[in-house]
Amino acid sequence: MRYVHTMIRITDVDESLDFWCTKFGLEEIRRVEVPEGKFTLIFLAAPKDKESAEEHGAPELELTYNWDSDEKLETARAWGHLAYRVDDIYATCQNLMDKGVTINRPPRDGRMAFVKSPDNISIELIQEGEALPPKEPWASMENTGDW
């Protein structure tokens, strides 16, 4: 058995790619346009997963855009979050903040933070290896919203 992907629905392709690729750092691996079904599938991978995604189609994040849908997307309580390991939790959060992304749960402990996508998907950022020593401004930063 092999994990393949997680699919999430999106409401705006450009806004989602700006978040997931430009701000968050994932890379588009492939795109499938299905005119008869009126949807687009966009497969993304983290840089360290890119080779595996290109070779095996896994692990990936699948963004699904339904062309004619005006459905309001909501997440149920049963849905939790996506999680990504990062090389430097503080640098990653600062980079996201500099690009206009709200840090919902700052990395006060040097280990974990949460942000949300434009479609309200919670994303956990986890420090690779051991937690970094607590430091400002993160150690005293308050939570914003929910995650």
N, C-alpha and C positions, 0 to 999 in steps of 0.2 A: 504494500500500500504506500502511496505517496500523496502528500498534500498538494493540491493543484492551485486553487485560487479562492478568494473571497469576492463575491459580486456585491457591489453597491449601486443603487440607482442615483443618477444625477439629474439635475434640472437644467443645467447650462454647461455645455461642453467647454466653451472658452474659459468661463470662470473656474470650472473644475480643473482644467489642465493648468491654468495659472497657479491654482493652489497646489495641486498634487505634484506638478513638475517644476515650475518656476520657483515656488516658495518652499515646498517640502522636500524637493530633490529626487523624486522618483523619475524614472525614464520610461517613455512610451516604447513598448516592444513591438506591438502590432495593433492594427485597427481593422475591424470588420464592419462594413456597411451592409445592411440587409434591407434594401428598398422594399421588397415584398412584405416584410414584417414591420417596416417603418421604425427600425432601431439601429443604433450604432453601439458596438462593443469596442472598448479601448482597454488594452491590457498594459499594465504598468508593472515595473519591478524596481526594487531598491538597487542602487548601484552595485552592491556586493552580491546581489542575486541575479544580476543581468545575464551573466553567462549561462547559469542554470535555466533561467526563464527562456532564453533564446534556444537552448538545446533541448530542454524537456518541457517547456511550457509551464514551468512551476519553479518557485512560488511566485504568484502574481496577484495583483489587485485588478479586478475587472470592473471598469466603470460602464454602466449600461445607461444609454440615453434613448428614451422613447420619444420619437420625433413629434408626434401630435398630442402628447400628454400634457395636460395642465394640472395633473394630480399633485396635491401637496404631499410632500414626502415627510413622514414622521418615523421616529424610531420607537419601538416598543421597549418596555422595561426589560424584557428577556434579552434584548441585544445589549452587549456590553461595549466593547471597543476593539480597535485594531491596535497592535503593538509593534513598535520598531525599536531595535537597538541602535544606539548612536555612539559615535566615538567620543564625543564631548558634549554632555547634556547642557552645559552652560553656553557653549558656543552655538549649539543647535538652537536653543531657545532664543538667544540674542539675535541670531540670523533671522529666525521666524518673526520676531518682534520688529526688527528693522524692515521687514517686508510687509508689515501691517497685520500679522497674525496675532490674535489674542492668546496669551498663555493663560489658560483657565486654571490650571493647578501648577504653580511654579515649582521648580526643582529645589525646594528648600533643603532637602536632605542630600542633594548631590547625586541622587539615584533615579528619580522619576518625575515626569511632568506630563500634563495633558493639554492638548489643543483640540479644536474642532474644525472639520472641513466646512465649506460653504453649505453643504447639505446636512449639517448637524451630526456628522459621524465623529464620535469620540476617538481620539488617537493618543495612545500612551507612548511616551518616549522613555526608553530605559537606558541608563548608562551602561555601556559595554564594560565588563569586568567589575572591579570594585567601585563603590560609590566615591565620587569626588568629595573632597572636604567642603563643608558648607561655606558659602561666601556670599557677600552682598553684591548686588541688591536682592539676590534670590532668597537668602535666608529669612528676610523679614517681609517678603512680598506676599500680599494677601491673594486669596483665590478670587477669580472673576467668573461669575456665572456658575454653571454646573458642567460636569463632564461625565 
